[in-house]
């Protein structure tokens, strides 16, 4: 797994971001939830890149 950074957010939630994917940020009430949510956000980010023709993954 590539680097994911988890930190205290301003609103009392835990924030998580994937620095190698600009703007790919999520949050959760707990660290575990934030990590689960960022995994989902990463999948959506990659799917959007594929949909826009900006990324092709070998399958």
CHARMM-style PDB file with segment names, atoms N, HN, CA, C and O in Angstrom:
ATOM      1  N   UNK     1       0.846  -1.184   0.000  1.00  0.00      PROA
ATOM      2  CA  UNK     1       0.000   0.000   0.000  1.00  0.00      PROA
ATOM      3  C   UNK     1       0.886   1.240   0.000  1.00  0.00      PROA
ATOM      4  O   UNK     1       1.887   1.301   0.715  1.00  0.00      PROA
ATOM      5  N   UNK     2       0.521   2.197  -0.783  1.00  0.00      PROA
ATOM      6  HN  UNK     2      -0.292   2.148  -1.363  1.00  0.00      PROA
ATOM      7  CA  UNK     2       1.243   3.468  -0.808  1.00  0.00      PROA
ATOM      8  C   UNK     2       0.869   4.281   0.427  1.00  0.00      PROA
ATOM      9  O   UNK     2      -0.028   3.909   1.184  1.00  0.00      PROA
ATOM     10  N   UNK     3       1.556   5.371   0.613  1.00  0.00      PROA
ATOM     11  HN  UNK     3       2.285   5.673  -0.001  1.00  0.00      PROA
ATOM     12  CA  UNK     3       1.414   6.187   1.813  1.00  0.00      PROA
ATOM     13  C   UNK     3       0.043   6.845   1.926  1.00  0.00      PROA
ATOM     14  O   UNK     3      -0.461   7.455   0.982  1.00  0.00      PROA
ATOM     15  N   UNK     4      -0.538   6.702   3.103  1.00  0.00      PROA
ATOM     16  HN  UNK     4      -0.129   6.207   3.870  1.00  0.00      PROA
ATOM     17  CA  UNK     4      -1.756   7.405   3.481  1.00  0.00      PROA
ATOM     18  C   UNK     4      -1.440   8.115   4.795  1.00  0.00      PROA
ATOM     19  O   UNK     4      -0.887   7.511   5.714  1.00  0.00      PROA
ATOM     20  N   UNK     5      -1.787   9.381   4.880  1.00  0.00      PROA
ATOM     21  HN  UNK     5      -2.236   9.872   4.133  1.00  0.00      PROA
ATOM     22  CA  UNK     5      -1.539  10.154   6.084  1.00  0.00      PROA
ATOM     23  C   UNK     5      -2.864  10.361   6.809  1.00  0.00      PROA
ATOM     24  O   UNK     5      -3.851  10.789   6.209  1.00  0.00      PROA
ATOM     25  N   UNK     6      -2.878  10.051   8.111  1.00  0.00      PROA
ATOM     26  HN  UNK     6      -2.077   9.703   8.598  1.00  0.00      PROA
ATOM     27  CA  UNK     6      -4.068  10.230   8.937  1.00  0.00      PROA
ATOM     28  C   UNK     6      -3.723  11.239  10.030  1.00  0.00      PROA
ATOM     29  O   UNK     6      -2.684  11.131  10.681  1.00  0.00      PROA
ATOM     30  N   UNK     7      -4.598  12.216  10.223  1.00  0.00      PROA
ATOM     31  HN  UNK     7      -5.443  12.304   9.694  1.00  0.00      PROA
ATOM     32  CA  UNK     7      -4.332  13.256  11.211  1.00  0.00      PROA
ATOM     33  C   UNK     7      -5.646  13.798  11.771  1.00  0.00      PROA
ATOM     34  O   UNK     7      -6.712  13.578  11.196  1.00  0.00      PROA
ATOM     35  N   UNK     8      -5.561  14.508  12.897  1.00  0.00      PROA
ATOM     36  HN  UNK     8      -4.695  14.687  13.364  1.00  0.00      PROA
ATOM     37  CA  UNK     8      -6.741  15.124  13.498  1.00  0.00      PROA
ATOM     38  C   UNK     8      -7.246  16.234  12.597  1.00  0.00      PROA
ATOM     39  O   UNK     8      -6.493  17.137  12.230  1.00  0.00      PROA
ATOM     40  N   UNK     9      -8.521  16.168  12.240  1.00  0.00      PROA
ATOM     41  HN  UNK     9      -9.133  15.435  12.538  1.00  0.00      PROA
ATOM     42  CA  UNK     9      -9.133  17.208  11.435  1.00  0.00      PROA
ATOM     43  C   UNK     9      -9.589  18.362  12.320  1.00  0.00      PROA
ATOM     44  O   UNK     9      -9.609  18.244  13.545  1.00  0.00      PROA
ATOM     45  N   UNK    10      -9.949  19.458  11.704  1.00  0.00      PROA
ATOM     46  HN  UNK    10      -9.933  19.554  10.708  1.00  0.00      PROA
ATOM     47  CA  UNK    10     -10.368  20.642  12.446  1.00  0.00      PROA
ATOM     48  C   UNK    10     -11.719  20.474  13.134  1.00  0.00      PROA
ATOM     49  O   UNK    10     -12.004  21.174  14.105  1.00  0.00      PROA
ATOM     50  N   UNK    11     -12.543  19.568  12.653  1.00  0.00      PROA
ATOM     51  HN  UNK    11     -12.310  18.999  11.864  1.00  0.00      PROA
ATOM     52  CA  UNK    11     -13.901  19.423  13.155  1.00  0.00      PROA
ATOM     53  C   UNK    11     -14.085  18.278  14.145  1.00  0.00      PROA
ATOM     54  O   UNK    11     -15.214  17.874  14.425  1.00  0.00      PROA
ATOM     55  N   UNK    12     -12.984  17.754  14.673  1.00  0.00      PROA
ATOM     56  HN  UNK    12     -12.067  18.082  14.445  1.00  0.00      PROA
ATOM     57  CA  UNK    12     -13.069  16.651  15.625  1.00  0.00      PROA
ATOM     58  C   UNK    12     -13.039  15.282  14.984  1.00  0.00      PROA
ATOM     59  O   UNK    12     -12.984  14.273  15.688  1.00  0.00      PROA
ATOM     60  N   UNK    13     -13.074  15.225  13.668  1.00  0.00      PROA
ATOM     61  HN  UNK    13     -13.119  16.044  13.096  1.00  0.00      PROA
ATOM     62  CA  UNK    13     -12.968  13.969  12.953  1.00  0.00      PROA
ATOM     63  C   UNK    13     -11.502  13.688  12.633  1.00  0.00      PROA
ATOM     64  O   UNK    13     -10.655  14.576  12.734  1.00  0.00      PROA
ATOM     65  N   UNK    14     -11.215  12.468  12.252  1.00  0.00      PROA
ATOM     66  HN  UNK    14     -11.903  11.747  12.170  1.00  0.00      PROA
ATOM     67  CA  UNK    14      -9.896  12.108  11.761  1.00  0.00      PROA
ATOM     68  C   UNK    14      -9.908  12.297  10.248  1.00  0.00      PROA
ATOM     69  O   UNK    14     -10.845  11.873   9.571  1.00  0.00      PROA
ATOM     70  N   UNK    15      -8.882  12.924   9.730  1.00  0.00      PROA
ATOM     71  HN  UNK    15      -8.122  13.268  10.280  1.00  0.00      PROA
ATOM     72  CA  UNK    15      -8.761  13.134   8.289  1.00  0.00      PROA
ATOM     73  C   UNK    15      -7.719  12.179   7.736  1.00  0.00      PROA
ATOM     74  O   UNK    15      -6.765  11.826   8.430  1.00  0.00      PROA
ATOM     75  N   UNK    16      -7.896  11.760   6.489  1.00  0.00      PROA
ATOM     76  HN  UNK    16      -8.670  12.047   5.925  1.00  0.00      PROA
ATOM     77  CA  UNK    16      -6.946  10.867   5.822  1.00  0.00      PROA
ATOM     78  C   UNK    16      -6.752  11.373   4.405  1.00  0.00      PROA
ATOM     79  O   UNK    16      -7.705  11.774   3.737  1.00  0.00      PROA
ATOM     80  N   UNK    17      -5.507  11.351   3.957  1.00  0.00      PROA
ATOM     81  HN  UNK    17      -4.733  11.026   4.499  1.00  0.00      PROA
ATOM     82  CA  UNK    17      -5.256  11.764   2.587  1.00  0.00      PROA
ATOM     83  C   UNK    17      -4.160  10.926   1.960  1.00  0.00      PROA
ATOM     84  O   UNK    17      -3.302  10.365   2.642  1.00  0.00      PROA
ATOM     85  N   UNK    18      -4.214  10.858   0.644  1.00  0.00      PROA
ATOM     86  HN  UNK    18      -4.911  11.314   0.090  1.00  0.00      PROA
ATOM     87  CA  UNK    18      -3.234  10.134  -0.156  1.00  0.00      PROA
ATOM     88  C   UNK    18      -2.450  11.176  -0.944  1.00  0.00      PROA
ATOM     89  O   UNK    18      -2.908  11.624  -1.995  1.00  0.00      PROA
ATOM     90  N   UNK    19      -1.264  11.573  -0.450  1.00  0.00      PROA
ATOM     91  HN  UNK    19      -0.892  11.209   0.404  1.00  0.00      PROA
ATOM     92  CA  UNK    19      -0.513  12.657  -1.085  1.00  0.00      PROA
ATOM     93  C   UNK    19      -0.216  12.443  -2.567  1.00  0.00      PROA
ATOM     94  O   UNK    19      -0.123  13.414  -3.318  1.00  0.00      PROA
ATOM     95  N   UNK    20      -0.068  11.200  -2.998  1.00  0.00      PROA
ATOM     96  HN  UNK    20      -0.144  10.412  -2.387  1.00  0.00      PROA
ATOM     97  CA  UNK    20       0.251  10.949  -4.403  1.00  0.00      PROA
ATOM     98  C   UNK    20      -0.956  11.139  -5.325  1.00  0.00      PROA
ATOM     99  O   UNK    20      -0.815  11.104  -6.547  1.00  0.00      PROA
ATOM    100  N   UNK    21      -2.141  11.340  -4.741  1.00  0.00      PROA
ATOM    101  HN  UNK    21      -2.255  11.369  -3.748  1.00  0.00      PROA
ATOM    102  CA  UNK    21      -3.355  11.599  -5.517  1.00  0.00      PROA
ATOM    103  C   UNK    21      -3.910  12.949  -5.061  1.00  0.00      PROA
ATOM    104  O   UNK    21      -4.699  12.998  -4.118  1.00  0.00      PROA
ATOM    105  N   UNK    22      -3.517  14.034  -5.707  1.00  0.00      PROA
ATOM    106  HN  UNK    22      -2.876  13.995  -6.474  1.00  0.00      PROA
ATOM    107  CA  UNK    22      -3.921  15.377  -5.269  1.00  0.00      PROA
ATOM    108  C   UNK    22      -5.432  15.506  -5.090  1.00  0.00      PROA
ATOM    109  O   UNK    22      -6.209  15.182  -5.987  1.00  0.00      PROA
ATOM    110  N   UNK    23      -5.826  15.982  -3.919  1.00  0.00      PROA
ATOM    111  HN  UNK    23      -5.194  16.245  -3.189  1.00  0.00      PROA
ATOM    112  CA  UNK    23      -7.237  16.186  -3.621  1.00  0.00      PROA
ATOM    113  C   UNK    23      -7.955  14.958  -3.116  1.00  0.00      PROA
ATOM    114  O   UNK    23      -9.151  15.026  -2.829  1.00  0.00      PROA
ATOM    115  N   UNK    24      -7.262  13.831  -2.997  1.00  0.00      PROA
ATOM    116  HN  UNK    24      -6.291  13.777  -3.230  1.00  0.00      PROA
ATOM    117  CA  UNK    24      -7.887  12.595  -2.509  1.00  0.00      PROA
ATOM    118  C   UNK    24      -7.817  12.600  -0.983  1.00  0.00      PROA
ATOM    119  O   UNK    24      -6.827  12.180  -0.384  1.00  0.00      PROA
ATOM    120  N   UNK    25      -8.897  13.088  -0.375  1.00  0.00      PROA
ATOM    121  HN  UNK    25      -9.701  13.430  -0.862  1.00  0.00      PROA
ATOM    122  CA  UNK    25      -8.963  13.272   1.071  1.00  0.00      PROA
ATOM    123  C   UNK    25     -10.304  12.725   1.552  1.00  0.00      PROA
ATOM    124  O   UNK    25     -11.312  12.827   0.853  1.00  0.00      PROA
ATOM    125  N   UNK    26     -10.307  12.143   2.755  1.00  0.00      PROA
ATOM    126  HN  UNK    26      -9.488  12.060   3.323  1.00  0.00      PROA
ATOM    127  CA  UNK    26     -11.539  11.665   3.354  1.00  0.00      PROA
ATOM    128  C   UNK    26     -11.447  11.865   4.853  1.00  0.00      PROA
ATOM    129  O   UNK    26     -10.445  12.375   5.354  1.00  0.00      PROA
ATOM    130  N   UNK    27     -12.483  11.468   5.569  1.00  0.00      PROA
ATOM    131  HN  UNK    27     -13.297  11.054   5.162  1.00  0.00      PROA
ATOM    132  CA  UNK    27     -12.468  11.597   7.016  1.00  0.00      PROA
ATOM    133  C   UNK    27     -13.343  10.529   7.643  1.00  0.00      PROA
ATOM    134  O   UNK    27     -14.077   9.825   6.948  1.00  0.00      PROA
ATOM    135  N   UNK    28     -13.262  10.412   8.962  1.00  0.00      PROA
ATOM    136  HN  UNK    28     -12.666  10.984   9.526  1.00  0.00      PROA
ATOM    137  CA  UNK    28     -14.078   9.477   9.705  1.00  0.00      PROA
ATOM    138  C   UNK    28     -14.054   9.841  11.174  1.00  0.00      PROA
ATOM    139  O   UNK    28     -13.212  10.622  11.616  1.00  0.00      PROA
ATOM    140  N   UNK    29     -14.973   9.277  11.923  1.00  0.00      PROA
ATOM    141  HN  UNK    29     -15.657   8.642  11.564  1.00  0.00      PROA
ATOM    142  CA  UNK    29     -15.024   9.558  13.358  1.00  0.00      PROA
ATOM    143  C   UNK    29     -13.849   8.940  14.094  1.00  0.00      PROA
ATOM    144  O   UNK    29     -13.441   9.443  15.140  1.00  0.00      PROA
ATOM    145  N   UNK    30     -13.294   7.846  13.558  1.00  0.00      PROA
ATOM    146  HN  UNK    30     -13.626   7.436  12.708  1.00  0.00      PROA
ATOM    147  CA  UNK    30     -12.149   7.166  14.156  1.00  0.00      PROA
ATOM    148  C   UNK    30     -11.067   6.994  13.089  1.00  0.00      PROA
ATOM    149  O   UNK    30     -11.313   7.184  11.898  1.00  0.00      PROA
ATOM    150  N   UNK    31      -9.871   6.632  13.541  1.00  0.00      PROA
ATOM    151  HN  UNK    31      -9.671   6.477  14.509  1.00  0.00      PROA
ATOM    152  CA  UNK    31      -8.788   6.363  12.596  1.00  0.00      PROA
ATOM    153  C   UNK    31      -9.180   5.236  11.649  1.00  0.00      PROA
ATOM    154  O   UNK    31      -8.949   5.324  10.443  1.00  0.00      PROA
ATOM    155  N   UNK    32      -9.770   4.182  12.193  1.00  0.00      PROA
ATOM    156  HN  UNK    32      -9.958   4.110  13.172  1.00  0.00      PROA
ATOM    157  CA  UNK    32     -10.159   3.036  11.376  1.00  0.00      PROA
ATOM    158  C   UNK    32     -11.174   3.428  10.312  1.00  0.00      PROA
ATOM    159  O   UNK    32     -11.090   2.982   9.168  1.00  0.00      PROA
ATOM    160  N   UNK    33     -12.126   4.258  10.693  1.00  0.00      PROA
ATOM    161  HN  UNK    33     -12.195   4.621  11.622  1.00  0.00      PROA
ATOM    162  CA  UNK    33     -13.143   4.698   9.736  1.00  0.00      PROA
ATOM    163  C   UNK    33     -12.515   5.600   8.667  1.00  0.00      PROA
ATOM    164  O   UNK    33     -12.862   5.506   7.489  1.00  0.00      PROA
ATOM    165  N   UNK    34     -11.597   6.469   9.080  1.00  0.00      PROA
ATOM    166  HN  UNK    34     -11.316   6.546  10.036  1.00  0.00      PROA
ATOM    167  CA  UNK    34     -10.927   7.344   8.119  1.00  0.00      PROA
ATOM    168  C   UNK    34     -10.127   6.526   7.111  1.00  0.00      PROA
ATOM    169  O   UNK    34     -10.131   6.839   5.920  1.00  0.00      PROA
ATOM    170  N   UNK    35      -9.443   5.484   7.572  1.00  0.00      PROA
ATOM    171  HN  UNK    35      -9.439   5.229   8.539  1.00  0.00      PROA
ATOM    172  CA  UNK    35      -8.659   4.626   6.677  1.00  0.00      PROA
ATOM    173  C   UNK    35      -9.590   3.872   5.722  1.00  0.00      PROA
ATOM    174  O   UNK    35      -9.302   3.767   4.530  1.00  0.00      PROA
ATOM    175  N   UNK    36     -10.690   3.356   6.237  1.00  0.00      PROA
ATOM    176  HN  UNK    36     -10.924   3.441   7.205  1.00  0.00      PROA
ATOM    177  CA  UNK    36     -11.662   2.669   5.390  1.00  0.00      PROA
ATOM    178  C   UNK    36     -12.223   3.625   4.334  1.00  0.00      PROA
ATOM    179  O   UNK    36     -12.375   3.255   3.170  1.00  0.00      PROA
ATOM    180  N   UNK    37     -12.527   4.853   4.750  1.00  0.00      PROA
ATOM    181  HN  UNK    37     -12.403   5.153   5.696  1.00  0.00      PROA
ATOM    182  CA  UNK    37     -13.096   5.835   3.835  1.00  0.00      PROA
ATOM    183  C   UNK    37     -12.088   6.288   2.779  1.00  0.00      PROA
ATOM    184  O   UNK    37     -12.469   6.526   1.633  1.00  0.00      PROA
ATOM    185  N   UNK    38     -10.806   6.411   3.145  1.00  0.00      PROA
ATOM    186  HN  UNK    38     -10.497   6.218   4.076  1.00  0.00      PROA
ATOM    187  CA  UNK    38      -9.814   6.837   2.149  1.00  0.00      PROA
ATOM    188  C   UNK    38      -9.598   5.725   1.123  1.00  0.00      PROA
ATOM    189  O   UNK    38      -9.344   6.008  -0.047  1.00  0.00      PROA
ATOM    190  N   UNK    39      -9.696   4.479   1.545  1.00  0.00      PROA
ATOM    191  HN  UNK    39      -9.902   4.249   2.496  1.00  0.00      PROA
ATOM    192  CA  UNK    39      -9.580   3.375   0.583  1.00  0.00      PROA
ATOM    193  C   UNK    39     -10.690   3.485  -0.464  1.00  0.00      PROA
ATOM    194  O   UNK    39     -10.453   3.294  -1.657  1.00  0.00      PROA
ATOM    195  N   UNK    40     -11.893   3.792  -0.006  1.00  0.00      PROA
ATOM    196  HN  UNK    40     -12.085   3.948   0.963  1.00  0.00      PROA
ATOM    197  CA  UNK    40     -13.032   3.967  -0.909  1.00  0.00      PROA
ATOM    198  C   UNK    40     -12.813   5.183  -1.818  1.00  0.00      PROA
ATOM    199  O   UNK    40     -13.120   5.140  -3.010  1.00  0.00      PROA
ATOM    200  N   UNK    41     -12.282   6.259  -1.243  1.00  0.00      PROA
ATOM    201  HN  UNK    41     -12.033   6.294  -0.276  1.00  0.00      PROA
ATOM    202  CA  UNK    41     -12.014   7.471  -2.028  1.00  0.00      PROA
ATOM    203  C   UNK    41     -10.956   7.208  -3.100  1.00  0.00      PROA
ATOM    204  O   UNK    41     -11.062   7.716  -4.216  1.00  0.00      PROA
ATOM    205  N   UNK    42      -9.944   6.420  -2.764  1.00  0.00      PROA
ATOM    206  HN  UNK    42      -9.859   6.008  -1.858  1.00  0.00      PROA
ATOM    207  CA  UNK    42      -8.900   6.079  -3.733  1.00  0.00      PROA
ATOM    208  C   UNK    42      -9.506   5.309  -4.902  1.00  0.00      PROA
ATOM    209  O   UNK    42      -9.183   5.579  -6.059  1.00  0.00      PROA
ATOM    210  N   UNK    43     -10.376   4.358  -4.607  1.00  0.00      PROA
ATOM    211  HN  UNK    43     -10.638   4.139  -3.668  1.00  0.00      PROA
ATOM    212  CA  UNK    43     -11.026   3.586  -5.663  1.00  0.00      PROA
ATOM    213  C   UNK    43     -11.842   4.507  -6.578  1.00  0.00      PROA
ATOM    214  O   UNK    43     -11.810   4.356  -7.800  1.00  0.00      PROA
ATOM    215  N   UNK    44     -12.560   5.448  -5.996  1.00  0.00      PROA
ATOM    216  HN  UNK    44     -12.585   5.572  -5.004  1.00  0.00      PROA
ATOM    217  CA  UNK    44     -13.341   6.390  -6.781  1.00  0.00      PROA
ATOM    218  C   UNK    44     -12.463   7.319  -7.605  1.00  0.00      PROA
ATOM    219  O   UNK    44     -12.797   7.646  -8.744  1.00  0.00      PROA
ATOM    220  N   UNK    45     -11.357   7.738  -7.041  1.00  0.00      PROA
ATOM    221  HN  UNK    45     -11.086   7.472  -6.115  1.00  0.00      PROA
ATOM    222  CA  UNK    45     -10.412   8.619  -7.731  1.00  0.00      PROA
ATOM    223  C   UNK    45      -9.860   7.916  -8.967  1.00  0.00      PROA
ATOM    224  O   UNK    45      -9.836   8.485 -10.058  1.00  0.00      PROA
ATOM    225  N   UNK    46      -9.418   6.677  -8.785  1.00  0.00      PROA
ATOM    226  HN  UNK    46      -9.437   6.215  -7.898  1.00  0.00      PROA
ATOM    227  CA  UNK    46      -8.855   5.904  -9.896  1.00  0.00      PROA
ATOM    228  C   UNK    46      -9.934   5.630 -10.953  1.00  0.00      PROA
ATOM    229  O   UNK    46      -9.665   5.719 -12.151  1.00  0.00      PROA
ATOM    230  N   UNK    47     -11.140   5.301 -10.514  1.00  0.00      PROA
ATOM    231  HN  UNK    47     -11.358   5.229  -9.541  1.00  0.00      PROA
ATOM    232  CA  UNK    47     -12.239   5.053 -11.460  1.00  0.00      PROA
ATOM    233  C   UNK    47     -12.534   6.305 -12.287  1.00  0.00      PROA
ATOM    234  O   UNK    47     -12.792   6.210 -13.487  1.00  0.00      PROA
ATOM    235  N   UNK    48     -12.496   7.474 -11.649  1.00  0.00      PROA
ATOM    236  HN  UNK    48     -12.286   7.551 -10.674  1.00  0.00      PROA
ATOM    237  CA  UNK    48     -12.742   8.722 -12.369  1.00  0.00      PROA
ATOM    238  C   UNK    48     -11.643   8.987 -13.398  1.00  0.00      PROA
ATOM    239  O   UNK    48     -11.931   9.443 -14.505  1.00  0.00      PROA
ATOM    240  N   UNK    49     -10.395   8.707 -13.045  1.00  0.00      PROA
ATOM    241  HN  UNK    49     -10.161   8.337 -12.146  1.00  0.00      PROA
ATOM    242  CA  UNK    49      -9.299   8.866 -14.002  1.00  0.00      PROA
ATOM    243  C   UNK    49      -9.481   7.940 -15.202  1.00  0.00      PROA
ATOM    244  O   UNK    49      -9.280   8.347 -16.346  1.00  0.00      PROA
ATOM    245  N   UNK    50      -9.863   6.696 -14.935  1.00  0.00      PROA
ATOM    246  HN  UNK    50     -10.026   6.365 -14.006  1.00  0.00      PROA
ATOM    247  CA  UNK    50     -10.100   5.732 -16.015  1.00  0.00      PROA
ATOM    248  C   UNK    50     -11.256   6.199 -16.907  1.00  0.00      PROA
ATOM    249  O   UNK    50     -11.165   6.145 -18.133  1.00  0.00      PROA
ATOM    250  N   UNK    51     -12.326   6.650 -16.286  1.00  0.00      PROA
ATOM    251  HN  UNK    51     -12.401   6.694 -15.290  1.00  0.00      PROA
ATOM    252  CA  UNK    51     -13.511   7.102 -17.022  1.00  0.00      PROA
ATOM    253  C   UNK    51     -13.179   8.291 -17.928  1.00  0.00      PROA
ATOM    254  O   UNK    51     -13.719   8.414 -19.027  1.00  0.00      PROA
ATOM    255  N   UNK    52     -12.296   9.154 -17.459  1.00  0.00      PROA
ATOM    256  HN  UNK    52     -11.857   9.055 -16.566  1.00  0.00      PROA
ATOM    257  CA  UNK    52     -11.901  10.329 -18.232  1.00  0.00      PROA
ATOM    258  C   UNK    52     -10.789  10.019 -19.241  1.00  0.00      PROA
ATOM    259  O   UNK    52     -10.334  10.908 -19.961  1.00  0.00      PROA
ATOM    260  N   UNK    53     -10.354   8.752 -19.290  1.00  0.00      PROA
ATOM    261  HN  UNK    53     -10.724   8.029 -18.705  1.00  0.00      PROA
ATOM    262  CA  UNK    53      -9.319   8.343 -20.231  1.00  0.00      PROA
ATOM    263  C   UNK    53      -7.930   8.807 -19.845  1.00  0.00      PROA
ATOM    264  O   UNK    53      -7.033   8.850 -20.687  1.00  0.00      PROA
ATOM    265  N   UNK    54      -7.741   9.157 -18.570  1.00  0.00      PROA
ATOM    266  HN  UNK    54      -8.470   9.121 -17.886  1.00  0.00      PROA
ATOM    267  CA  UNK    54      -6.454   9.648 -18.103  1.00  0.00      PROA
ATOM    268  C   UNK    54      -5.587   8.553 -17.496  1.00  0.00      PROA
ATOM    269  O   UNK    54      -4.423   8.783 -17.166  1.00  0.00      PROA
ATOM    270  N   UNK    55      -6.158   7.363 -17.351  1.00  0.00      PROA
ATOM    271  HN  UNK    55      -7.103   7.176 -17.619  1.00  0.00      PROA
ATOM    272  CA  UNK    55      -5.437   6.257 -16.742  1.00  0.00      PROA
ATOM    273  C   UNK    55      -5.927   4.948 -17.347  1.00  0.00      PROA
ATOM    274  O   UNK    55      -7.131   4.731 -17.483  1.00  0.00      PROA
ATOM    275  N   UNK    56      -5.002   4.092 -17.703  1.00  0.00      PROA
ATOM    276  HN  UNK    56      -4.024   4.269 -17.592  1.00  0.00      PROA
ATOM    277  CA  UNK    56      -5.345   2.767 -18.193  1.00  0.00      PROA
ATOM    278  C   UNK    56      -4.604   1.760 -17.339  1.00  0.00      PROA
ATOM    279  O   UNK    56      -3.376   1.793 -17.263  1.00  0.00      PROA
ATOM    280  N   UNK    57      -5.337   0.868 -16.697  1.00  0.00      PROA
ATOM    281  HN  UNK    57      -6.334   0.841 -16.760  1.00  0.00      PROA
ATOM    282  CA  UNK    57      -4.719  -0.158 -15.863  1.00  0.00      PROA
ATOM    283  C   UNK    57      -4.725  -1.488 -16.607  1.00  0.00      PROA
ATOM    284  O   UNK    57      -5.724  -1.877 -17.212  1.00  0.00      PROA
ATOM    285  N   UNK    58      -3.594  -2.169 -16.549  1.00  0.00      PROA
ATOM    286  HN  UNK    58      -2.782  -1.853 -16.058  1.00  0.00      PROA
ATOM    287  CA  UNK    58      -3.508  -3.512 -17.136  1.00  0.00      PROA
ATOM    288  C   UNK    58      -4.320  -4.469 -16.267  1.00  0.00      PROA
ATOM    289  O   UNK    58      -4.236  -4.425 -15.039  1.00  0.00      PROA
ATOM    290  N   UNK    59      -5.096  -5.324 -16.903  1.00  0.00      PROA
ATOM    291  HN  UNK    59      -5.164  -5.360 -17.900  1.00  0.00      PROA
ATOM    292  CA  UNK    59      -5.931  -6.263 -16.135  1.00  0.00      PROA
ATOM    293  C   UNK    59      -5.568  -7.679 -16.503  1.00  0.00      PROA
ATOM    294  OT1 UNK    59      -6.151  -8.624 -15.972  1.00  0.00      PROA
TER     295      UNK     59
END
